[in-house]
Amino acid sequence: MAGRVDRRGMVGPYGVRYSWVYWAASAAAFGLLIVDFFDDSALWNVGVVVLVIIAIAVRPGRIRGPRAAAAAAAAEERAPRVTQRDA
């Protein structure tokens, strides 16, 4: 577990790193959702929607998801590098 968690975030199941902002926004959204069950106010609903949007914006791969981010990172590692000697 120590290799999966550090200051920059936590490594997910596809090998991409999720930031702490993602986890904090997700936990806060669930917290506001629970509050909304007991206190039915539009303010809590807006808060949940805003936090979900923030979580989607900061997660790896954005809308496409973490598998797309992992595939892009793997393709970038496999791409041949052009050096001064090759050019």
N, C-alpha and C positions, 0 to 999 in steps of 0.2 A: 504494500500500500504506500510505502514511503516514496517509491519511484513514480507513483501516479499523481501525487499531490505536492505542490510547491507554492511559492509566492505568486506565481503568474496564474495559477488556476489548477484545475484537475483534468486529467486525461480521461476522455470518454471511451466508450466501447469500440469506436472505430479508429482510435489512435490520435484523435485531434483534441486540442486543449480547449476546455470551456473555462472562460474567465470567471472570477468571483462575482463580477457584476451580473452575469447571467444567473448564477445561483441565488444571489441576493434578490434580484428582480422576480425570479420564479417563486421564492419563498414568500416575498412580500405580497405577490399577487394572490397566492393561496391564503395568506393571512387576511387580506382584504375581502376575499371571497367568503371566508368563514364569518367575518364581521357582517358582511352583507346579508347573510342568512338571518341574523338576529336583529339587525337594524336596517330595514329596507329603505335605503336612500339612494338616489341617483348618483350621489357623490362617490359612493363606494364602487358602483359599477364603472364609472369613468376611471377611477383609480386602477381597477383591475385591467381594463382595456389598455390604459397607458403603460402599465408595467408589463403586460404581455407583448406589446409592441417593442418596448425596450429590450426585453429578453430575446425576441426574434432578431432584432437589429444587431445585438452583440454576440449571438451564438455563431459558432463556426459554420460557414456555408450559407449564412443568412437564410433566405427563403428556401433554397434548394436542399439544405440540411447538412448534417455532419458527414454523411457518406460521400456527398459531392466534394466537400472540403478535403476529405481524406484522399479521394481519387485525384484531385487537383494537386495535392502535395506530393503524392506518389509519382504522378506524371512529371512534375517539376524536377524531382530527384533523378528520374530516369533520362531526362532530356540531355542530349549530348551538349557539352560545353565547347564553345569556340574559343580558342586561345589565340595569342598573337602569332604563334607558329603556323596555325591552320589558316589564318586569314591572308 
